[in-house]
Amino acid sequence: MIPQTLVLEGDCLKRMAELEAQPHQFALTFLDPPFNQGKEYAYLDDNLPEEAYWDWMAAVCRAVYRLTQDGGAIYFMQREKNAERVLGTLRETGWTLQNLIIWMKRTSAVPNGWRFGKQYQIIAFATKGRKPRAFHRLRIDAPLRPEYKYPREEGMFVTDIWDDIRELTSGYFAGEEAIRDKYGERFHKQQSPVALLTRILLSSTLPGDWVLDPFAGTGTTAVVARQLGRHSVSVELDPKNVECIRWRLGACREADSVLPLKHYYRFTPNLEQIWGDEVCESAAEEAVWAGVGEDIDATARQEPCSP
Ligand SMILES: C[S@@+](CC[C@H](N)C(=O)[O-])C[C@H]1O[C@@H](n2cnc3c(N)ncnc32)[C@H](O)[C@@H]1O
C-alpha cells in the first residue's frame, strides 16, 4: 500500500475546517505549535498575550477533536512551564489524558540561579474517550544501568520518561538529520527528530491509519508516517516550510530513514504488524518537485533513497 501524503499550505484552523467535509477521520495528531516565546517566525506573531495564545490552542484542540475518530490520540508538545495550561486546555476541549510524557533533553540543562536547571519538554498524550483505539506497548533495547547486574534479554517497555531520543540542537549535535540551508545554517530550529515521531506513530497508530500534523514545520510527521505506511495530512503556514516538506518527502534522505530504529524496537512482540511498509518514491516525487528547495542544501537533495 502506498500511503497518501497530503501537504496543505495555510492556517491550520482554516484547513481543519475544510477537512471536516472529508470522509477520513484521524487516528492521531501530533501537535507541536509555536510556543509563544518570541521566536522569529516569518508568518506569525510568536508573542501573543498569554490568554490569546491559550484561546488559540483551545480552538486548535477542539478542531482536532472533531476530526479524530473515537479512541484516537493527540500528542501535544509544549514547554514544561506550560504543563498546567496544556492539561487544562486538553480537558476543557474534551480530551482524556493518558500520560504526561517527559521528553528529557540530552544537551545541558538551561541554567537558572534560583531554581533547578530545565532539561525536559512535556508531551501530553490524550485520547478521544477513555480507552485508546490503538496502543502498542513498545519494548526497547535501552542500555543497561550500572546498578543492573544482568542484561535484559527482552529489552524493556517504554515508560512515560523518554530519555533516549536526542533533540536536534544547534551545531554539530544536530547531525545529518537537521536540514540546513546553503550556508550550513539550520533551516528550521524546531525540527522534531524522526525517532520521536517514530515512537509516537508506532505507539498509537496502525498501518493504513490517518495522521494529522497541523503545525508541520519541516514535515517530520509526514516523513515518518509515509515510511511506516500511514496516511498523513500536514498543514503549514509558511510557504518556505511547505516547499521544504515537499522537497524532504521527495529527497528520501538516509538521515530521515526510520529503518535504523527498527532494531532498537525488536523486542516488541507485534513489531512486524505495527511497523508497516516502508515507501520511498524519490524518483516520482523529485519529478514533481524539481526546482523547489532553492534555500536548502543542494547536496542533501542528492542523497540516495534509503533501502
Ligand atoms: C514548532 S514548529 C513545528 C516543527 C515540526 N514539528 C517539525 O518537525 O519540523 C511550528 C510550525 O507551525 C507553523 N505555524 C504557525 N502558525 C501556524 C498556523 N496558524 N497554521 C499552520 N502552521 C502554523 C510555523 O510556521 C512552524 O513551522
The ligand as an SDF file (V2000), in Angstrom:
LIG
                    3D

 27 29  0  0  0  0  0  0  0  0999 V2000
    7.3230   24.1840   16.3350 C   0  0  0  0  0  0  0  0  0  0  0  0
    7.2010   24.2560   14.6160 S   0  0  0  0  0  0  0  0  0  0  0  0
    6.8660   22.5900   14.1470 C   0  0  0  0  0  0  0  0  0  0  0  0
    8.1020   21.8050   13.8190 C   0  0  0  0  0  0  0  0  0  0  0  0
    7.8130   20.4050   13.3140 C   0  0  0  0  0  0  0  0  0  0  0  0
    7.3920   19.5320   14.3830 N   0  0  0  0  0  0  0  0  0  0  0  0
    8.9970   19.8090   12.5800 C   0  0  0  0  0  0  0  0  0  0  0  0
    9.3320   18.6340   12.8150 O   0  0  0  0  0  0  0  0  0  0  0  0
    9.5950   20.4950   11.7590 O   0  0  0  0  0  0  0  0  0  0  0  0
    5.6700   25.0620   14.4010 C   0  0  0  0  0  0  0  0  0  0  0  0
    5.3150   25.3530   12.9550 C   0  0  0  0  0  0  0  0  0  0  0  0
    3.9630   25.8270   12.9160 O   0  0  0  0  0  0  0  0  0  0  0  0
    3.8480   26.7400   11.8350 C   0  0  0  0  0  0  0  0  0  0  0  0
    2.6150   27.5180   12.0840 N   0  0  0  0  0  0  0  0  0  0  0  0
    2.4600   28.5810   12.9000 C   0  0  0  0  0  0  0  0  0  0  0  0
    1.2010   29.0200   12.8930 N   0  0  0  0  0  0  0  0  0  0  0  0
    0.5180   28.2020   12.0720 C   0  0  0  0  0  0  0  0  0  0  0  0
   -0.8500   28.1260   11.6830 C   0  0  0  0  0  0  0  0  0  0  0  0
   -1.7510   29.0070   12.1160 N   0  0  0  0  0  0  0  0  0  0  0  0
   -1.2100   27.1430   10.8320 N   0  0  0  0  0  0  0  0  0  0  0  0
   -0.2880   26.2590   10.3630 C   0  0  0  0  0  0  0  0  0  0  0  0
    1.0170   26.2830   10.6990 N   0  0  0  0  0  0  0  0  0  0  0  0
    1.4180   27.2420   11.5490 C   0  0  0  0  0  0  0  0  0  0  0  0
    5.1430   27.5180   11.8850 C   0  0  0  0  0  0  0  0  0  0  0  0
    5.4270   28.1390   10.6420 O   0  0  0  0  0  0  0  0  0  0  0  0
    6.1440   26.4330   12.2920 C   0  0  0  0  0  0  0  0  0  0  0  0
    6.7960   25.9100   11.1600 O   0  0  0  0  0  0  0  0  0  0  0  0
  1  2  1  0
  2  3  1  0
  2 10  1  0
  3  4  1  0
  4  5  1  0
  5  6  1  0
  5  7  1  0
  7  8  2  0
  7  9  1  0
 10 11  1  0
 11 12  1  0
 11 26  1  0
 12 13  1  0
 13 14  1  0
 13 24  1  0
 14 15  1  0
 14 23  1  0
 15 16  2  0
 16 17  1  0
 17 18  1  0
 17 23  2  0
 18 19  1  0
 18 20  2  0
 20 21  1  0
 21 22  2  0
 22 23  1  0
 24 25  1  0
 24 26  1  0
 26 27  1  0
M  CHG  2   2   1   9  -1
M  END
$$$$
